[in-house]
Amino acid sequence: MSCYLTTPKHMNFYTAFGTVLLLLAITAPASLLFGFGGAMLARHRIAPLSWIGKGYIAIVRGVPDIAFFLFFVIALDQGIEWVKHKVVCSDWDQPIRQGNDFVVCAQAKVPLATSAEWIHESYAFGTAVLTFAIVFGAFAANVLFGAMRAVPRPQIETAEAYGMSHRQAFWRVMVPQMWVYALPGLSNLWMVLIKATPLLFLLGIEDIVYWAREMGGSKTARFTDYPHGDWRMWYFLALLVFYLAFTRVSEIVLDRLMVRLSRGQATAAGEAQRRADA
């Protein structure tokens, strides 16, 4: 069994856990950045900019995640290849759309067919990060937009009365206080993001779900080193333990962060802390 669990294919399975963690480490701040930008646009005083922010939130939140993942990745790939095709293959005399096929010259492929394997993997991973960030950024934007509106308006008016500009009041008064209102929603969004990582499988990335299914299945053409019966239950049980442990650690960290953010705030949690200290 020790020999079986240390085969090169199992090393790829263990490395896939790192891929999931790396995805979360990059996607979480990227989603927060998209969300903050979307929330700022949604509350902008200029109507067209506000429409863009609210439209981004409404459109992405209204489309099923799986449909958006599949559509956006295909559209992004074809969009990049179409632009590159127009630049590097200007003498191409055949239609790009040939029935159901999307055909561009070999030099316009992204990545190139001759590129190293790590380039193909990095491109797929980068596309996944961008897709995750856009999708979950829309949900984060909705949470942050509500949190900004939850900050008492008299505090902004008082700051402006003391001579702060609208921009200064936003960054020095609203932004520091909005996090305590946004954290519960962002915490739930973080949990959903963790559970959504198996969508990497749909994007062609060999993640932990892919390896658990392939290696746990009965004897296949690809995995014949140690043929066995259907062990998928045990592999997916390992994934269950991993996700439960990771979400539990996340809950502990988020609870402590909530306590810190609530200190001194005019909220129910902040009032409970003041009573406890008294």
N, C-alpha and C positions, 0 to 999 in steps of 0.2 A: 504494500500500500504506500509506503514512503517513496518507493521508486516511482509509482504511478503519480503521486501528488507533486513530484518534482520534475516531471517531463517538461520539455520546452513549451508545449502547448499550455500546460498549467501555469508556466511562468507568464505567458501572454494573458491568461485569465487573471492572475494576480496583478499584472500591470494595468489591466483594464479598470481596476478599482482606483488606481491613481489617475486614470483618464477622467473618471467621473468626478473625483475631487478637484482636479484641475479645471474641469468645465464649470463647477460651482464657484470656484475661487475667482474665475474671470467673469463669469456671467452675472454674478450677484452685483458687483459694483457697476458693471456695464448696464445692467437693467435699471439700477438706481439712477444712473446718469441719464438714460433715456427717459425714465419716469420724471425726474426733476425738470428736464427740459420740456417734456410734454405738459407738466402741471403749470410751469411758468407761462407757456404759450396759452394754455386754456384760460388762465386768469388775466391775460394781457388786456390792456385797455383798447388796443387797436383791434377792431372787429375781425379783419381777415386773419390775423395771427391767432386770435382766440378760436376762430373756426378751424384752423389747422390743428391746434392742440386738441380740441374737443373731437374733431373728426378722427384723429389718430387713435384716441382712446376708444371711441365708439366702434370704429371699424375693426380694430384688432381684437377687442373684447367680444365682438359679436360673431367672430368667425371661429369655428372649432379649431383647437390647437393642431390636431393632426392634419386637417385640411390646409391650414396656413403653413405648417412645416413643409408639407409636400409641394404646395404651390410655390411658396417663396423661394425654396432652394432651386427648383427647376427654372423659375423665372429669372432668378439671379444668375444662374449659370448661363442660360441662353442669352441674357442681356449682355453679359461681359463678353461672351464669344461673338455676339453679333457686332458689337462695337469694335472689337479687335479684328474681326474679319473684314470690316469696311476699311480698316487702316492698312493691314498687312497684305490683304488679298484683293486689292482694288480691281485687278484684271479678271476676277472671277465672273464667268458669264452664265452660271447656272443658278437657278432659284435656291434660296436657302431653305424655304419651306417646300418640301417635296412630299406631299401627302401628309402622313402623320410623322414624318421624319424631319429632324432639324439638322441640316447638313452644312458644315462650314469647312474651310480648308484646314489641312493638318496643322499649319502654323498658327491658326487661331484657336486651337483647342486650349482650354485652361483646366488643369495644367497640361503641358505638352505630353504626348504619349511617350516621349523619350525621357521625361523627367524621372528623377529618382523616386523610389517608393515613399520616402519620408515627405517629399513635397506633396504628393497626392494625399497622404494622410493629414498633413498640416493644413492643406487647403480645405479638406472635408471638415476638419475640426474647427477651422476658422469660420466656415460657413455655418456650422452648428452654433457656435458662440453668438454670431451675429443674429441668427434666427431666434435663439432663446432670448437674447437681449431685447429684441424688438417686441416679441410677444409679451414677455413678462414686464417689460418697460411700460407697456400700456396699462397693465394692472397697477403697477407702482405709481404711475402718473395719476390714476384715479384716486388711489389712497392718499398721495401727497396733496392733491388738489383739495380733497376734503379736509385734510389736516391743516392746510393753510387757512381755510375758511373757518376752522374751529378756534383759531387763535382769537381771543377777544379783540374786537375792533377798537374799543377805547384805548388799548395799549398802543396801537399804531398811531391813533390820533394824538395821544399824549406825547409820543416820541417826536412827531412832526411839530407839535406845539412848542417843544423845547428846542426847535431849530434843525432837526434832522430832515434831510431830504427824503423823498419817497423811497429812493433806492437804499439809503442808509437805514431807514426804518425796516425795510424788508429784510436786509441781511443781518442787522444787529438785534432786531426784536422778534420778527416773525419766524425766520428760519431757525434760530436756536430753540424756540418754544414749540415749533410744529412737530418736532420729532416725537415728543411724548404722546401726541395724538396719533401719529402715523405708525408708531412701533407695533401696536397690536395687529394692524392690517398688514404691515410688512412682515411680521413674524409668520402670519398665515401664508403669505405669498412665498416666503422662504421654504416652508414645509411643502407647498405645492411644487416649487421648483425642484426640490429634492426628489419628489415622487415622479416628476416628469423626465428625469434623466434617462429612463429606458427608451425615450423617443429617439435617442441617438441611434438606436437600432434601425429606425426607419430611414435615417440619413446615410445609411451604408457604413457606419462606423462600428468596428468590432468592439462593442462595449461588454460589460459584464453579463447582460442578458443574452447577447449573442453567444458568448462562450459557454454560459450555463446551459443553453439549449443544445448547442452542438456537442459539447463534451458529455453532457448528461444523458444524451440520447443513446439508444442502442447502437451497435456496430454500424459505422458508416464508412463511406469510401475515404473520407478525409482523416478519420481518427481510428486507425486500425492497430496502433501500437499496443493498446491494452483493451481488447474488446470486452465489453460487459453488457449487462442488461440495461433496462431503462432506469438510469440513476438521476433523472432530471429532478425528482422530488428533493433529493439531497442537495443538489446544486442550488436550486431555487430556495431551499431552506436556508442555505448559507447567505443568499441575497437578502432574505427576510430578516435574519439576525443583523446583517450589516445595516440595513435601512432603519430598523428599529433602534439600534444602538446610536446611529448617527443622529436621528431625529431627537432621541432623548438627550444627547449632549447639547444639541441645538436649543432645546427647550430650557435647559439649565442656564446656558449662556444668555439667552434672550430674557429670561426672568431677571437675572442679575442686572442686565443692561436696563431693563425697565425700571428697576428700583433706583438705579443711579440717575436716570433721566427724570424720574418723578420727584427727586429731592428738591424741595424749594418751589415746586410748581403749584399753581392754583388749580389743582385737580383733586379728585377723590383720593388717589394714591398719595399725592403730596400731603394732603390734610391728614391722612392716616399716619404718615411718618412723623409729622409735627406733633400729633397727639402722643405717639409712642415715645418720642424724645422728651416730651414734657413730663 
